[in-house]
Amino acid sequence: MKFKIKKGDKVVVITGRDKGKSGEVLRVLRAENRVVVQGVNMVKRHTKPGAGQAGGIVEKEAAIHASNVAHIDPKSSKPTRVGYKILGDGRKVRFAKRSGEVLDA
């Protein structure tokens, strides 16, 4: 399956406990069809102290299913779907269907 979300993309959560929250994609887990978004789906992990790190309760981001997030349109800052088009110089780029704005720099 083609993955339209990449690391560094700005996305918004469209369903679930964190609906409405937005952030940057930190990791893409292609095999599980999931993404890790900054500040979204926070979970607490009880960790033992190890070499160079203190123990305690650590809060970190857990993965969220890719279908539960949508790209943020660069123009309107609203959720948008993503399409592909080929530019005049032959590059294939992703674009926001809402505004037509190119997402790839």
C-alpha positions as CSV (number, residue, x, y, z in Angstrom):
1,M,0.0,0.0,0.0
2,K,1.2,3.5,-0.8
3,F,1.9,5.6,2.3
4,K,1.0,9.2,1.9
5,I,2.3,10.3,5.4
6,K,6.0,10.9,5.8
7,K,8.2,11.8,8.7
8,G,8.1,15.6,9.4
9,D,4.6,16.1,8.0
10,K,2.1,18.2,9.9
11,V,-1.0,16.2,10.7
12,V,-4.2,16.5,12.8
13,V,-6.0,13.6,14.6
14,I,-9.5,13.2,13.1
15,T,-10.9,10.6,15.4
16,G,-10.4,9.0,18.8
17,R,-9.3,10.2,22.2
18,D,-7.0,12.9,20.9
19,K,-9.3,14.2,18.2
20,G,-8.4,17.7,17.2
21,K,-4.8,17.6,18.4
22,S,-2.1,18.3,15.8
23,G,1.6,17.8,15.6
24,E,4.5,16.6,13.5
25,V,5.1,13.0,12.5
26,L,8.1,11.7,14.4
27,R,8.1,8.1,13.0
28,V,6.3,6.1,10.4
29,L,5.8,2.4,11.2
30,R,5.0,1.1,7.7
31,A,4.6,-2.6,8.7
32,E,1.9,-1.8,11.2
33,N,0.3,1.1,9.2
34,R,0.9,3.4,12.2
35,V,2.5,6.8,12.8
36,V,3.9,8.4,16.0
37,V,2.8,12.1,16.3
38,Q,4.4,14.6,18.6
39,G,2.3,15.2,21.7
40,V,-0.5,12.8,20.6
41,N,-1.6,9.5,22.3
42,M,0.7,10.0,25.3
43,V,1.2,7.0,27.5
44,K,3.0,6.5,30.8
45,R,5.8,3.9,31.0
46,H,7.3,2.7,34.3
47,T,11.1,2.3,33.6
48,K,13.8,0.9,35.7
49,P,17.0,2.9,36.2
50,G,19.6,1.9,33.7
51,A,23.1,3.0,32.7
52,G,23.0,6.7,32.2
53,Q,19.3,7.2,32.8
54,A,17.1,7.6,35.9
55,G,14.1,5.4,36.5
56,G,10.6,6.6,37.1
57,I,7.4,7.2,35.2
58,V,8.2,8.4,31.7
59,E,5.5,9.9,29.5
60,K,6.0,9.3,25.7
61,E,4.1,9.2,22.5
62,A,2.5,5.9,21.4
63,A,1.8,5.0,17.8
64,I,-1.6,5.9,16.3
65,H,-3.2,4.3,13.2
66,A,-2.5,6.2,10.0
67,S,-6.2,6.3,9.0
68,N,-6.9,8.4,12.2
69,V,-4.7,11.3,11.1
70,A,-5.0,13.7,8.2
71,H,-2.5,16.2,6.6
72,I,-2.9,19.8,7.5
73,D,-3.4,22.1,4.5
74,P,-0.6,24.7,4.4
75,K,-3.0,27.4,3.3
76,S,-6.1,26.9,5.4
77,S,-4.6,24.9,8.3
78,K,-7.6,22.5,7.9
79,P,-7.5,18.7,7.3
80,T,-7.0,17.7,3.7
81,R,-6.5,14.6,1.6
82,V,-3.4,14.1,-0.4
83,G,-2.9,13.5,-4.1
84,Y,0.0,13.1,-6.5
85,K,0.9,15.1,-9.6
86,I,3.9,15.4,-11.8
87,L,5.4,18.8,-12.2
88,G,6.8,20.4,-15.4
89,D,10.4,19.4,-14.5
90,G,9.3,15.7,-14.1
91,R,9.2,15.5,-10.3
92,K,6.4,13.5,-8.7
93,V,5.1,15.5,-5.7
94,R,2.3,15.2,-3.1
95,F,-0.3,18.0,-3.0
96,A,-3.1,19.0,-0.8
97,K,-6.4,18.4,-2.5
98,R,-8.2,21.2,-0.5
99,S,-6.0,24.0,-1.9
100,G,-3.8,22.4,-4.5
101,E,-0.7,23.5,-2.5
102,V,2.4,21.3,-3.0
103,L,3.4,19.5,0.2
104,D,6.9,18.3,-0.8
105,A,9.5,21.1,-0.8
